[in-house]
Amino acid sequence: MAHEETAKPGAGARLLIRNIGLLLSGDLRQPILDADTVLVKDGKIAAIGREKDVDTEGAARVIDANGTTLAPGLIDSHVHPVAGDWTPRQNQIGWIDSCLHGGVTTMISAGEVHMPGRPKDVVGLKAMAITAQRAFAALRPSGVKVLAGAPVIEHGMVEEDFRSLAEAGVRLLGEVGLGSVKDGPTARQMVAWARKHGMQSTIHTGGPSIPGSSLIDKDVVLAADADVIGHVNGGHTALPDGQIRSLCEESTRALEIVHNGNERAALFTLRTASELKQLHRIILGTDAPAGSGVQPLGIIRVIAALSSVGEIPTEVAFCFATGNTARMRNLDSGLIEVGRAADFVFMDAAQHSAGKTLLESVRLGDLPGIGMVVIDGEIRSERSRNTPPATRLPKIVK
Ligand SMILES: [Zn+2]
């Protein structure tokens, strides 16, 4: 388990990535870019183009992508972290490092709900949210950006609580519905206060996830109007199809599909969103750690499922876990665009996949082989210890 302080590459450090076989942008409007070279400066994308058109001089580090596919690092929109790289949910250490090996470079907390003895009084829950925000801002397990500090709202909170949380640096609300607030009007009021003070919100959708949690149906979800309709496919128990359809039709908020949810409901959501031309609202999460454990490959498994069984082009399915989430969540990563964070995953078709290319193999339902993960321009892992082996691997030239 690698616990590391936030990495700060040297000023002006340049990373050159050349010989990219396929460049996925993360942008639904143009998911494939016509380029084979990416230049990184100070951890940000500085240039994208053909090698002959990019200023390749003076790079401190050079990676030959060796014809592999480069995509933005994957974003898990729904995790439940607690402390560093340990989760008490299944008493596991190193789960975030395992997810890095699944291509995940950013995780967003939907509440630190597994904290043993989690405080539910207002002072206590605020203190815990601020502590989680500070702790994960100061320490990135294996370099992964964990955006945490997501308080679960409880009855008795007033606008001043949201103002003071925001002032202290808390930018998220944990899943509405996991605390005592389960009714539409109270949730709506608190979500509005959070929004007014610059905090983003998410809501639990569907049946209770574990003993002690409850049903949140479409009426509560619509009334609350949180920014993210958390696990629209249930976590695990999904709402009836008619209710999921209402959420697609009557709301404009993000439709989050999670690995630890109902697969049939995930496909129903995908088809409904596609029919309504609302694919830009689809974002992906694992909802891990949870009762069903930790899924290091959860995000690429959902991408492969939506692409193959859901019959969505692979390059589009990758946008769900990258650019869509980045836009919905106002992140500086998730897109291959000049000025964005240099968070990348290198992939190729897994060895012996029936698909000849990365896109074809995932479309057939195979997981890609991950060859390298880069965060803020720093190489964080090389050949994945968790995916099937990739046919080709990127090489570090210098
Ligand atoms: Zn939930």
Residues whose N, C-alpha, C, O or C-beta is under 5 A from the ligand:
A	BS01	ZN	E175 H204 S209 G235
